[in-house]
Amino acid sequence: MTTTETPDTLQRILDYSSRADPYPLYAELRKTPVALQEDGSYVISTYRELAGILHDPHLSSDVRNLSHPMAAVEERTTPSFINLDPPEHDRLRRLAMRHFGPPHTPGLVSGMEPDLTAIVSGLIDGFAGKQQIDIVDDFAYPFPVTVICHLLGVPREDEPRFHVWVNAIIESIDYNPKTDPKEKLDNGVQATKDLRQYLGGLLEQRHGRPGDDLLARMANDDGPEGRMTDAEIVSTANLLLIAGHETTVNLITNGMLTLLRHPHVLQRLRDEPDLVVPMVEELLRYEPPVHIIPWRAAYSDIHVADTVIPKGSQIMLMLASGSRDPDRFPHADRFDPDRQDNQHLGFGSGIHLCFGGPMARLETQIALTELVRRLDRPRLVADPPPYRPSPVLRGPIHLHVEQS
């Protein structure tokens, strides 16, 4: 059923006051699986409908297919492949994947396990003598940033520079012209330009100089499909740099928060380290790092449930709501690391399934296993902790923990 009765529910979800626990509001939203909003956009919130539309070729990720122009940070730049449709999306994703995973570099992720473990151990060593630590600032942020900088070939010492840009870009993702100051969008646009200019400078240094990092590989690759243009390489590096650490910071932090709220599972993980693999899958369902895909476009009329979404309409996908849908997951609001058939939407689905999912999984598995093993009787200082502003990439901005 399609109605316009849920705009207030959506606005309450987007409001910061709901950031610590949006799940009761998602349950309310799911009463109307496809909800037409006052501005003509559609919100989809149930698992079946989300899983279906994510595989629908009539769903577009290209802003140019919207009937009504919307503010987009990448509007005046070469879009990354996440904001393109086939065949261009498929070509760029294949070219990037040549250097990131199977079949051309099948051992890249698994081969990094010793290095990842060493980084994690070094960060935890830094907790020595501290009674209170911030899981975000002291651990969950520096770990994946170090990893993605190493993979891309971005100097780790430049992190303070791009940290400011990334924050501005993330804050602009959910820009709403009705409620947000124009400055929020302008800052995101400028930050995107600055970050791309910075990455372009690094790329220039790689031309004609083969190396092991992704920038060097993409700059000098002549595979069967040729190589990316410089603009395409920069847009891909921009995507990987942002997505390669922002989502993992949230996943690790949400994971540690969930374990501290479920001490019996925390103890099980100590006793059964292999539990971490299904447990991370359950975290991706129960407390995912990405809650919302704020927009997609209807490439042509799309049939969802008993609703026809007209061509050009803006569509908002409530992924975290779908992963808590009791019609798909029994006892959906229960954290259960033994859950079977856990086909969550934590990394999306379809052709845009998270490119870096295997790396994020491994990073989180190692991070949580070592934190649980080495922290001495950790306790939350504040519950709920303070959250980041974004309802899209949802996670604590700080997670203070005391240890004995």
Secondary structure by P-SEA (a helix, b strand, c coil): ccccccaaaaaaaacccccccaaaaaaaaaccccccccccbbbbccaaaaaaaaacccccccccccccccccccccccccccccccaaaaaaaaaaaccccccccccccccaaaaaaaaaaaaaaaacccccccccccccaaaaaaaaaaaacccccccccaaaaaaaaaaacccccccccaaaaaaaaaaaaaaaaaaaaaaaaacccccccaaaaaaccccccccccaaaaaaaaaaaaaaacaaaaaaaaaaaaaaaacaaaaaaaaacccaaaaaaaaaaaacccccccccccccccccccccccccbbbbbbaaaaaaacccccccccccccccccccccccccccccccaaaaaaaaaaaaaaaaaaccccccccccccccccccccccccbbbbbcc
